[in-house]
């Protein structure tokens, strides 16, 4: 169980590696929290991703609970990357993931 800071550093490292490898979008699995009420890692990492999207460091961030076709941000991403329509979490409201587009 990593601390928030350890998870933040790992997320930054993995996102940089994915971008360097030429990935255009990734699914980040951060988990929902063992308490069942949403853990600190999810909250903090999603806050970091939201800020990165607002600052233009990433193209887009979609929290798992919004990862559905009816969400405008998801629909824009699916038009850009139609292969993501096959993602097993699409439409499931999985709060333990986030989608990140570079």
C-alpha positions, -999 to +999 in steps of 0.1 A: +000+000+000+019+031-012+015+065+004-001+093-016+033+107-024+047+074-035+016+068-057+019+103-072+056+098-081+048+064-097+019+078-116+041+106-130+068+082-139+044+058-157+027+086-176+060+100-187+071+065-198+038+059-217+042+093-235+078+085-243+068+051-257+044+069-281+011+061-263-017+086-271-039+075-242-037+052-212-060+037-186-046+044-151-057+019-124-054+037-091-081+017-072-111+030-053-100+025-017-102-004+007-127+014+029-154+014+002-158+051+005-131+062-019-095+063-008-069+091-005-049+078-035-079+080-058-089+115-046-054+129-048-043+113-081-076+124-098-070+159-084-035+159-100-049+147-133-077+173-133-051+200-127-028+186-154-057+187-179-066+223-169-030+234-172-026+217-206+000+192-194-023+164-207-049+166-234-077+151-213-086+132-181-117+112-176-125+097-142-138+062-144-172+071-131-176+094-162-161+069-186-194+063-206-205+071-241-231+096-229-203+118-213-192+145-237-155+142-228-156+104-232-174+108-266-147+132-278-120+108-268-138+078-284-141+098-317-104+104-316-095+068-305-123+045-317-104+014-305-113+025-269-149+016-276-139-020-268-126-011-233-141-034-208-146-006-183-165+017-207-199+023-192-193+004-160-188+034-136-155+020-124-142+045-099-109+027-096-096+039-130-090+071-149-084+076-186-056+100-196-050+113-231-017+130-240 
